[in-house]
Amino acid sequence: MLIVTTDSIPGKNYEIIGIVEGSTVQSVHIGKDIMNSFKTLVGGELTSYNDMMNSARKLATERMIQNAQELNADAIVCVRYSSSSIMQGAAEIIAYGSAVKFVSQ
């Protein structure tokens, strides 16, 4: 599955099938959440939150691709990511874009 953030794919003609999306809500273990609270006192990178967000982004992307495959799409254009905090230590990630089917010209 070809995935691009651009509005078009150079050299390809396609028709838009529709919007596709994938999302997930993830949280860190309570122990890691407490440790991160202490880390904010001294500063530095919160690696468990980074790991959580990377995992969530990957899962949301996989779900978006699965959605596109169900529509028999060849690619997804205009891919975007959005995140929001659900509660302390938990976040939602949404991946979305336009599923397209290549056509001959």
N, C-alpha and C positions, 0 to 999 in steps of 0.2 A: 504494500500500500504506500503510495507516494503521498507524503504529507508536507505541505508548504505553508508558510505564513503570508506569502504574497497573494495578491488578488488574481494572478494568472500564472500559468505555466508556459514559459517560452517554447514555441514550436508545437504546442498541443492545442487542439480544438476540442472543446468539451461542452456538455450540457449539464446544468446544475440539477441534481436530483432533489436535494433538500438539505436541511440542517441536520447535523449529527452532533451528539454530545456524549460525554462520559463524565461521571463524577464519583467522588468518594468522600467520606468524612472519616478522619483518622485522629487518633489521640496517642499520646505517649503514656507509658506506664506511670502510675502515681509516684513511684520512687524516683523516676527520672524527672518528673515534673517538680518534685520537691528539690532535687539536686540543682535543677535549672534555676529555681527561685534563688538559691544561694549564689549561683554563678552570676546572677544579675547584680549582686552587691559588689562584686569585684570586677565585673566586665569580662568580655571575651565571647567567643563563638559558642552558641548553644547547639552543640553537635547532634544531640538527640532530636531536637526540633528540625534541624537541617535534614537528618536522615528520614524523619517522618514526612516532611514535605516532599523530598525526592521520591520516596516510595509512593506517596499519594499522587504525585504528578504522573509517575509511570503508570499506575493503575488507572487513573482517569484517561490517559492517552490510549491504553489498551482497550478500555471500554468504548471510547469514541471510535476506534478502528473497527471493533466488533460491530458497532452500530452501522458503520459505513459498509462493511462486508455484507450485512443482512440486506442492504439496499443494492447489492451488486455494484458498488462504486469502484472506480479505478484509482481515485485519488481524493484527497481532502485539501481544499484551498482555504485561505483566510483563517488558519488555525489560531486560536487565542486561548489563553489560560486566565482564569480568575480564581481568586481565593478569598475566603472570609473566615473570620474567627467565629466558631460556634460557641465556645466557652473556653475558659482557661485550659490550655494544653490540648485543645482540639480544633481542627480546622477542616473546612471543606475546600476541595479543589474541583474546578470544573474545566474540562477541555471541550472546546466546541469549534466547529467550522462548517464549511459547505461541502457536501459530498458531490462529486462530479463523475460523469461517465464520458470517456473519450469517444469522439466521433470522427469519422473520416470526412475529409473535405474534398 
